Amino acid sequence: MEKVIIIKYAELSTKNDNINFFLRTLKNNITNKLEGLDFSITYDYGRMVIETSSLELVLNRLQEVFGIHEICVGYKLNDKDLDIIKNKILFLIKDKTFETFRVTVKRSDKKYPGTSVEIAKEIGAHILKNTNNKKVLMTNVDLNVFVEIRLNDVFVYFNGIPGLGGYPISTLGKGLLMLSGGIDSPVAGYLAIKRGVKIEAIYFDSPPHTSQMAFNKVKDLARKLSLYNGTVKIHVINFTKIQEEILKKIPKYYLITMMRRAMYQISAIVASKINAHVIINGECIGQVASQTLKSMKVINECIKIPVIRPVCTYDKLEIIALAKKIDTYNISIRPYADCCTIFVPEHPVIHPDLKLVHEYEKLVDFKALFYEAIKTRKIFEISENDKNDFQGIL
């Protein structure tokens, strides 16, 4: 009786037209995640099955892979005789603590005698006969017994570990995450990855107003996201000249609006260069002056590429809870300012006038500044363990 890991995928099964693409991608993502371990992986009958000599390590890594609904440790039986199956199940449950149970049978081998319900009843009766004070229920049971009868073998498994759900990364394309050092943007990145978006990140640096420690914080946030994304490329934009020109030539109460429009336009150009379909950010409705609905409309007007805001309807406590879950919160609260938190006016405009914005934009040669910022951007590729992540200047 061989131990195996059985992977279930729920949401993927609704993608009938391109299910094979989703499954191939999931298999590739799992293979990449398990690099360096001894394992084999197959998929059929709506399941992926992993055989490995490194069970605990594989289980831990699978919990960082999107597209998985449930992970079950099971047992592979090569003998399909029902009496043998019943006795093997008795052996497997003898050390389990439970009062109620349910047996669910999936019969992929349609030539196997009996229906799934009939086989489940026979196995359940065998358990009741050979145990004390147990009860069969259909819902809210202590122990689920799953039996899958396949063409060449049988799988028996019990209650599983919840997976992350969502879609396998890259199945829905690529997005560019506006990654700051705050709490919200890494959570937004995580949620985008969960929906199958492979992310790269853009970070706006403003030396000497921001420190190397602020950028180190961003790299550490990207490293956390790389657990789920594979690796994360960060496009680092020197934003100092742009920020100083805005500060010098544009009224202070419009500073944030103009800065955000500049960031959006640079992000859109970089997104085009890397073939990203969307920009992703951590904006949350009403949280700060630039995130009122009027502000978001005026800021968004300068670009055509879609912008998705995964946390836009969350309250701060919900975002913090998710940040703690993905282990980015303690990194985000390190006390190092980023370019979004410096030069903030005392009373920023919360209902900006688009006509006025267009007039102010004529005061700064943004086109030349954008060209220089993008031409000199630095690229860092961040992985889970690699600290030597500088790639170069483009």
C-alpha positions as CSV (number, residue, x, y, z in Angstrom):
1,M,0.0,0.0,0.0
2,E,1.7,3.1,-1.3
3,K,1.3,6.6,0.1
4,V,0.4,9.3,-2.6
5,I,-0.7,12.9,-2.6
6,I,-4.0,13.6,-4.4
7,I,-4.6,17.1,-5.7
8,K,-8.1,18.3,-6.3
9,Y,-9.0,21.4,-8.4
10,A,-12.5,22.8,-8.2
11,E,-12.7,26.1,-10.1
12,L,-10.6,24.8,-13.0
13,S,-13.2,22.2,-13.8
14,T,-15.5,25.0,-14.9
15,K,-13.1,25.9,-17.7
16,N,-14.3,23.2,-20.1
17,D,-13.1,24.9,-23.3
18,N,-9.5,25.2,-22.2
19,I,-9.2,22.8,-19.2
20,N,-6.2,21.1,-20.7
21,F,-4.3,24.4,-20.9
22,F,-5.1,25.1,-17.3
23,L,-4.1,21.6,-16.1
24,R,-0.8,21.7,-18.1
25,T,0.0,25.1,-16.5
26,L,-0.9,23.8,-13.1
27,K,1.3,20.7,-13.6
28,N,4.2,22.9,-14.7
29,N,3.8,25.3,-11.8
30,I,3.8,22.4,-9.3
31,T,6.8,20.9,-11.1
32,N,8.7,24.2,-10.7
33,K,7.6,24.5,-7.1
34,L,8.9,21.0,-6.3
35,E,12.3,21.5,-8.0
36,G,15.0,19.7,-6.2
37,L,12.7,17.0,-4.7
38,D,12.2,13.4,-5.7
39,F,8.6,13.1,-7.1
40,S,6.5,12.1,-10.1
41,I,3.2,13.7,-11.1
42,T,0.4,12.4,-13.3
43,Y,-3.2,13.6,-13.9
44,D,-6.3,11.8,-15.0
45,Y,-9.9,11.3,-13.8
46,G,-10.1,14.9,-12.5
47,R,-7.1,14.5,-10.1
48,M,-3.4,15.1,-10.0
49,V,-1.4,12.4,-8.2
50,I,2.1,12.9,-6.8
51,E,4.3,10.0,-5.7
52,T,7.2,11.2,-3.6
53,S,9.8,10.2,-1.0
54,S,9.6,13.7,0.5
55,L,6.0,13.8,1.6
56,E,6.1,16.6,4.2
57,L,8.2,18.9,2.0
58,V,5.9,18.4,-0.9
59,L,2.8,19.0,1.2
60,N,4.3,22.3,2.5
61,R,5.2,23.5,-1.0
62,L,1.9,22.6,-2.5
63,Q,0.2,25.0,-0.1
64,E,2.0,27.9,-2.0
65,V,0.5,26.9,-5.4
66,F,-2.6,28.6,-6.8
67,G,-5.1,26.5,-8.7
68,I,-5.3,23.7,-6.0
69,H,-8.6,23.3,-4.2
70,E,-7.6,20.5,-1.8
71,I,-4.5,18.4,-1.0
72,C,-5.1,14.9,0.3
73,V,-2.7,12.3,1.6
74,G,-4.0,9.0,0.2
75,Y,-3.1,5.3,-0.3
76,K,-2.8,3.5,-3.6
77,L,-4.1,0.0,-3.7
78,N,-3.2,-2.2,-6.6
79,D,-5.8,-4.9,-5.7
80,K,-9.3,-3.9,-6.6
81,D,-11.1,-6.7,-4.8
82,L,-13.8,-5.0,-2.6
83,D,-13.2,-7.2,0.4
84,I,-9.5,-6.2,0.4
85,I,-10.5,-2.6,0.0
86,K,-12.8,-2.8,3.0
87,N,-10.2,-4.4,5.2
88,K,-7.5,-1.9,4.1
89,I,-9.8,1.0,5.1
90,L,-10.4,-0.6,8.5
91,F,-6.7,-0.8,9.0
92,L,-6.2,2.8,8.0
93,I,-8.9,4.3,10.3
94,K,-8.0,2.2,13.4
95,D,-5.9,5.0,14.9
96,K,-8.2,7.9,13.9
97,T,-10.4,9.6,16.4
98,F,-14.0,10.0,15.2
99,E,-17.6,9.4,16.1
100,T,-19.3,10.1,12.8
101,F,-18.2,9.3,9.3
102,R,-19.3,9.3,5.6
103,V,-18.1,7.1,2.7
104,T,-18.0,8.6,-0.8
105,V,-17.1,6.4,-3.7
106,K,-16.1,7.6,-7.2
107,R,-16.2,4.8,-9.8
108,S,-14.1,5.8,-12.8
109,D,-13.9,2.1,-13.9
110,K,-17.5,1.7,-15.1
111,K,-17.1,-2.0,-15.5
112,Y,-16.5,-2.4,-11.8
113,P,-19.5,-4.3,-10.2
114,G,-22.0,-2.2,-8.4
115,T,-22.9,1.5,-8.4
116,S,-20.9,4.1,-6.4
117,V,-23.8,4.3,-3.9
118,E,-24.0,0.5,-3.5
119,I,-20.2,0.3,-2.9
120,A,-20.2,3.2,-0.4
121,K,-23.0,1.5,1.5
122,E,-21.1,-1.8,1.7
123,I,-17.9,-0.1,2.9
124,G,-19.9,1.9,5.4
125,A,-21.7,-1.2,6.8
126,H,-18.3,-2.9,7.1
127,I,-16.9,0.0,9.2
128,L,-20.0,0.0,11.4
129,K,-19.8,-3.8,11.9
130,N,-16.1,-3.7,12.9
131,T,-16.0,-0.5,15.1
132,N,-17.8,0.6,18.2
133,N,-20.3,3.5,18.7
134,K,-19.8,5.0,15.2
135,K,-22.5,6.7,13.2
136,V,-23.0,7.5,9.5
137,L,-24.0,11.1,8.6
138,M,-24.2,12.9,5.3
139,T,-22.9,16.3,6.5
140,N,-20.7,17.7,9.2
141,V,-18.9,14.4,9.9
142,D,-15.7,13.9,11.8
143,L,-14.2,11.6,9.1
144,N,-14.7,11.6,5.4
145,V,-13.7,8.3,3.7
146,F,-13.1,8.8,0.0
147,V,-12.6,5.8,-2.3
148,E,-11.8,6.2,-6.0
149,I,-11.9,3.1,-8.1
150,R,-9.9,3.6,-11.3
151,L,-9.0,1.3,-14.2
152,N,-5.8,-0.1,-12.7
153,D,-5.9,0.8,-9.1
154,V,-7.8,2.2,-6.1
155,F,-7.2,5.4,-4.1
156,V,-8.3,5.7,-0.5
157,Y,-8.0,9.0,1.3
158,F,-9.5,11.1,4.1
159,N,-10.0,14.7,5.1
160,G,-7.7,16.9,3.1
161,I,-5.8,20.2,3.5
162,P,-7.4,23.2,1.9
163,G,-5.4,24.6,-1.0
164,L,-5.1,28.2,-2.0
165,G,-7.8,27.9,-4.8
166,G,-7.8,30.4,-7.6
167,Y,-6.2,29.8,-11.0
168,P,-2.6,28.7,-11.8
169,I,-0.3,31.6,-12.3
170,S,0.1,33.0,-15.9
171,T,-3.2,31.3,-17.2
172,L,-4.8,34.8,-17.3
173,G,-1.8,36.7,-18.6
174,K,0.6,39.2,-17.2
175,G,0.1,42.3,-15.0
176,L,2.3,45.1,-13.7
177,L,2.0,45.7,-10.0
178,M,2.6,49.2,-8.6
179,L,4.5,48.0,-5.6
180,S,5.2,50.5,-2.8
181,G,6.4,49.7,0.7
182,G,3.0,50.0,2.1
183,I,0.5,47.3,3.4
184,D,-2.0,47.4,0.5
185,S,0.0,46.9,-2.7
186,P,1.6,43.5,-1.8
187,V,-1.9,42.2,-0.8
188,A,-3.2,43.5,-4.1
189,G,-0.4,41.6,-5.9
190,Y,-1.2,38.4,-4.0
191,L,-4.9,38.6,-4.9
192,A,-4.0,39.2,-8.6
193,I,-1.7,36.2,-8.6
194,K,-4.5,34.1,-7.1
195,R,-6.6,34.9,-10.2
196,G,-4.0,33.5,-12.5
197,V,-2.1,36.8,-13.3
198,K,1.7,36.5,-13.5
199,I,3.0,39.8,-12.1
200,E,6.0,42.0,-12.6
201,A,6.4,45.0,-10.3
202,I,7.2,48.7,-10.7
203,Y,8.7,50.7,-7.9
204,F,9.2,54.5,-7.9
205,D,12.4,55.4,-6.1
206,S,13.2,59.0,-5.1
207,P,16.8,59.3,-3.8
208,P,18.0,61.0,-1.7
209,H,14.5,61.6,-0.3
210,T,14.0,57.9,0.0
211,S,16.6,55.5,1.5
212,Q,18.1,52.2,0.4
213,M,16.3,50.6,3.4
214,A,13.0,51.6,1.8
215,F,14.0,49.7,-1.4
216,N,15.2,46.8,0.6
217,K,11.7,46.6,2.2
218,V,10.2,46.5,-1.3
219,K,12.5,43.7,-2.3
220,D,11.6,41.7,0.7
221,L,7.9,42.2,-0.1
222,A,8.6,41.0,-3.6
223,R,10.4,38.0,-2.2
224,K,7.2,37.1,-0.3
225,L,5.2,37.3,-3.4
226,S,7.7,35.2,-5.3
227,L,6.5,32.2,-3.1
228,Y,3.4,32.3,-5.3
229,N,4.6,34.0,-8.5
230,G,7.8,32.0,-9.1
231,T,10.0,35.1,-9.4
232,V,9.1,38.8,-9.4
233,K,10.8,41.3,-11.6
234,I,11.0,44.8,-10.2
235,H,11.3,47.7,-12.6
236,V,12.9,50.5,-10.5
237,I,12.1,54.0,-11.7
238,N,14.2,57.0,-10.5
239,F,11.3,59.4,-9.8
240,T,13.4,62.2,-8.2
241,K,13.5,64.7,-11.1
242,I,9.8,64.2,-11.9
243,Q,8.8,64.7,-8.2
244,E,11.0,67.8,-7.8
245,E,9.7,69.3,-11.1
246,I,6.1,68.8,-9.9
247,L,6.9,70.3,-6.5
248,K,8.6,73.3,-8.1
249,K,6.0,74.2,-10.8
250,I,2.6,72.9,-9.7
251,P,0.4,74.1,-6.8
252,K,1.0,71.9,-3.7
253,Y,-2.6,70.9,-3.2
254,Y,-2.4,69.2,-6.7
255,L,0.9,67.5,-6.0
256,I,-0.5,64.0,-5.2
257,T,-2.8,64.1,-8.2
258,M,0.0,65.0,-10.6
259,M,2.4,62.5,-9.1
260,R,-0.1,59.7,-9.4
261,R,-0.8,60.6,-13.0
262,A,2.9,60.5,-13.7
263,M,3.3,57.1,-12.1
264,Y,0.3,55.8,-14.1
265,Q,1.7,57.0,-17.4
266,I,5.2,55.6,-16.7
267,S,3.6,52.3,-15.5
268,A,1.5,52.1,-18.7
269,I,4.7,52.6,-20.9
270,V,6.5,49.9,-18.9
271,A,3.5,47.6,-19.1
272,S,3.5,47.9,-22.9
273,K,7.2,47.1,-23.1
274,I,6.8,43.8,-21.1
275,N,3.4,42.8,-22.7
276,A,1.4,43.2,-19.5
277,H,-2.4,43.4,-20.0
278,V,-3.2,45.3,-16.9
279,I,-1.8,47.6,-14.2
280,I,-2.5,46.4,-10.6
281,N,-2.3,48.6,-7.5
282,G,-3.4,48.7,-3.9
283,E,-5.8,51.6,-4.1
284,C,-8.7,51.4,-1.7
285,I,-11.8,53.7,-2.2
286,G,-11.7,56.7,0.2
287,Q,-8.5,55.7,2.1
288,V,-6.5,58.8,1.1
289,A,-7.0,61.9,-1.0
290,S,-5.9,60.3,-4.3
291,Q,-8.4,57.4,-3.7
292,T,-11.7,59.2,-3.7
293,L,-13.8,58.2,-6.7
294,K,-13.3,61.6,-8.3
295,S,-9.5,61.5,-7.8
296,M,-9.3,58.0,-9.2
297,K,-11.3,59.0,-12.3
298,V,-9.1,62.0,-13.0
299,I,-5.8,60.1,-12.3
300,N,-7.0,57.1,-14.4
301,E,-7.9,59.4,-17.4
302,C,-4.3,59.7,-18.5
303,I,-3.9,56.0,-19.6
304,K,-5.9,53.5,-21.7
305,I,-4.6,50.2,-20.2
306,P,-7.0,48.7,-17.6
307,V,-6.2,49.2,-13.9
308,I,-7.4,46.6,-11.5
309,R,-7.6,47.3,-7.7
310,P,-8.1,44.0,-5.9
311,V,-8.5,45.6,-2.4
312,C,-10.6,48.6,-3.5
313,T,-13.6,47.6,-1.4
314,Y,-11.7,46.2,1.6
315,D,-11.5,48.1,4.8
316,K,-8.1,48.5,6.4
317,L,-8.5,45.8,9.0
318,E,-9.4,43.3,6.3
319,I,-6.3,44.3,4.3
320,I,-4.1,44.0,7.4
321,A,-5.5,40.6,8.2
322,L,-4.6,39.3,4.7
323,A,-1.2,41.0,4.9
324,K,-0.5,39.1,8.1
325,K,-1.7,35.8,6.5
326,I,0.8,36.2,3.6
327,D,3.5,37.4,6.0
328,T,4.0,40.9,4.4
329,Y,2.6,43.0,7.3
330,N,5.7,43.1,9.5
331,I,7.8,44.1,6.4
332,S,5.3,46.8,5.3
333,I,5.4,48.6,8.7
334,R,9.1,49.0,8.8
335,P,9.6,52.8,9.3
336,Y,11.1,53.8,5.9
337,A,9.3,56.4,3.8
338,D,8.7,55.8,0.1
339,C,8.0,58.4,-2.6
340,C,4.3,58.3,-2.0
341,T,4.7,59.5,1.6
342,I,7.2,62.3,1.2
343,F,6.1,65.8,0.1
344,V,2.5,65.1,1.0
345,P,0.7,68.5,1.3
346,E,-1.3,69.3,4.4
347,H,-4.5,69.7,2.4
348,P,-4.4,67.7,-0.9
349,V,-7.3,68.1,-3.3
350,I,-9.9,65.4,-3.0
351,H,-12.1,66.4,-6.0
352,P,-9.5,67.4,-8.6
353,D,-10.6,69.3,-11.7
354,L,-9.6,67.5,-14.9
355,K,-9.3,70.8,-17.0
356,L,-7.1,72.3,-14.3
357,V,-5.0,69.1,-14.3
358,H,-4.4,69.4,-18.1
359,E,-3.4,73.0,-17.6
360,Y,-0.9,72.1,-14.9
361,E,0.6,69.3,-17.0
362,K,1.6,71.9,-19.6
363,L,4.0,73.5,-17.0
364,V,6.3,70.4,-16.9
365,D,8.0,68.6,-19.8
366,F,6.7,65.3,-18.7
367,K,7.5,63.6,-22.0
368,A,11.2,64.1,-21.6
369,L,11.2,63.2,-18.0
370,F,9.3,60.0,-18.6
371,Y,11.7,59.0,-21.4
372,E,14.7,59.5,-19.2
373,A,13.1,57.6,-16.2
374,I,12.2,54.6,-18.4
375,K,15.5,54.6,-20.3
376,T,17.5,54.4,-17.0
377,R,15.2,52.0,-15.1
378,K,16.9,49.2,-13.2
379,I,15.6,45.6,-13.3
380,F,15.8,43.3,-10.3
381,E,14.6,39.7,-10.5
382,I,13.6,38.5,-7.0
383,S,13.2,34.9,-6.1
384,E,12.4,33.1,-2.9
385,N,16.0,32.4,-1.8
386,D,18.3,34.3,-4.1
387,K,19.8,37.5,-2.6
388,N,21.9,38.3,-5.7
389,D,19.0,39.8,-7.6
390,F,20.3,42.8,-9.6
391,Q,19.9,42.2,-13.4
392,G,20.9,45.5,-15.0
393,I,19.9,48.8,-16.5
394,L,17.6,49.1,-19.6
